[in-house]
């Protein structure tokens, strides 16, 4: 699916996200409306563009965070025009986006990492109940043992979101055990990850 060419001469996504976050009321509302139009005109291209934006270290930290929230809200939307947009993407497009949001977990920018955590957990919410992307739990648990504090904490936070959002029966017993072990032995303190997010092993 084409991304940049889809928008032609329309204001680029970065500028729109900047205006959504720091613009005056008139500018912000105009940017929000333009984003809605872009999303509605080609939701598949829109979420691919967001995935690339989230991973781009050259983009402003706050726009990467806003992009992650937009990504999550789009793929989880119940709007008839958006529902199922993630599932309809070609496998190679989904794989590319997964790589982008996972890479952003290691960003030096805290807001970008927090946004990426929500983007990853949103994909997991859609795929894990269907027994897809089953490797994500192992990937995050390995990342949580990283010597990179950025990757470690972002991966732990992502596991927490997954536990919080998914019903227990969406995970296998092995996945539950992996998450519990990871959260119990690698989370540095209760302030970093609430134990209330842990899944039940029962």
N, C-alpha and C positions, 0 to 999 in steps of 0.2 A: 504494500500500500504506500503510495506516495505521501510524503509529509510536507516538507517545505514548499514544494510546488503547488500543493493544495491551496495554500493561502494566497498565492500570487503576490499582489502588492499590499495586502492587508498588514497592519502593524504586527511586528513580530511578537511571539509569545512572551519573551522576557519583558518587553516594555509593558505589555498588558498586565503581567503579574506584578511588576513594580507599581503600576498605577493602582492596582487593586489593594496593595498594601499600604502605600504612603500618599496616594493622591488625595486631593480635596474631594468633597462629596460628588461634585459634578463629574470630575475626571474618573473617580472610582466607579461610579455607577455606569458610566459609559464603557469603561474597561470590562466590568462584570458582564454587561450586556453583550459586548463583542465576543467575550469568551464563551458565553452561552450559545451564540450563533455559530461559532467555530465548532464547538462540540456537537451541536445538532446537525451541522452540515456534513460532517464526516467523523463520527465518534471513534472509528477504528484508527484513522490517521491521527486524531487528537491524542489518544492515549499513548500511541507510539512516540509522538513528539514530546509528550510529558515524560515518558520513560527516559528519553535521551537528555532532557533538561535536568532531571533529577540527578543524573550521573555526571553532569558537566561541571567540573570544578571551576571553570571560568565564569559560571553564572553566579549571580548574587545569592548569598546564603538564604535570605528570606524567600526569594522566589522559588528556590528549590524546595523549601518547606511547603509553600503554598501549592506548588506543583504536585507534591506528594499527596496533599489533602484532596486536590482536584482529581487526581488519579484514583484515589480510594473511593471518593464519592461517585465517580463516574462508573467504575466497574461494579460497584455494589448498588447502583441506583435501581429503583423500582419503576422509574419512568419508562413507559413502553418503548420510547424511541431509543433508549439506552440499554435496556435490560438485555443481558446476554451478549453484550459487546465483547467482553473478554473471551468467552467461549467460541465466538465466531471468528476470532483471529486465527490466521494460519499458525501452525505449530512453531515455525521458524520465527515468526513475529513475537509470539509469546516468550520464546526462549531468549530472544534478544532483550526484551523488556525485563525479564527476570535477571539477566546478567547485569543490566543497568542498575536496577534498584538494589541488588545485592552488593554491587561495587560501592554504592553510595553509603553503605553501612560503615565503610572504612574512611569516610570523608573526615578531614580535619575540622570541618564545621559542624558544631553541635546541632544546630537547627536542621541542617541537611540530613544528619544521621537520624534524628528523631522522626523526620518526615519519611525517610526511607524505611524505617521500622514499620510504620503504618502501611506503607505501600506493599511491603513484603507480606505482612500479615493479612492484608486484604486479598492478595492472590492466594495465599494459603487457605483462607476461609472458603474460597470458591473451589479450590482443587483438591485439598486433602479429603473432604467427604466423598469424593469420587475416586479416591485412591490414586490421584495424580500428584505429581511433584512430591512424592513421598520422601525423596532424598533431602528435602529442605530441613527437616528436623535434625538429621545427622549433620548437615552442613552448618547449621547454626550452633549446634552443641560443640562441634570442633572449633568453630570461630570463637566461641565463648572461652576457650582455653588459650586464645592467642596472647602473645606478649604485647600486642598492640592494644592499648587501653580503649581506643576508639572502637575497634572492631569488637572487642570483648563486651563492653557495656551495651553497644547497639544490638549485638546478637542476643544478649540476655533480655534486653527490653523487648525485642521482637518475639522471642519465645514467650514472654509474659503476655503480650498482646494475643498471640495465638491461643494460649491457654484460656484467656479471658473471653475470647470471642467464639471459640469452637465448642460444640457439645462434646462430651467425653467420648461418645460412640463414633466420632469422626476420626479418632486416633486408635491405632492398634495398641495392644498392651505393651509391646516393645517400644513404641514411640513415647507412650506415657512414662515408662520407666526411664527412657533416655532423658526426657525433659526434667523429670523429678530429680534425677541424679545431677544433671547439669545445674539446675537452679539451687539445689541444696549445697553443692560443693564448690561452685564457682562464683555464685552471687556474693559480693563482698559484705553486704549488710542489708538488713530489712528495708533501709531507706532507698536502696537502689532498685529492688524489685520486691513488690509486696507478695508475701506468701499466699495471699488470697487469690492470686492468679494461678496457683499451681493446680493442675488437674488431679482428680481423684484416681488412685490406682485401683480402686475397687471395681 
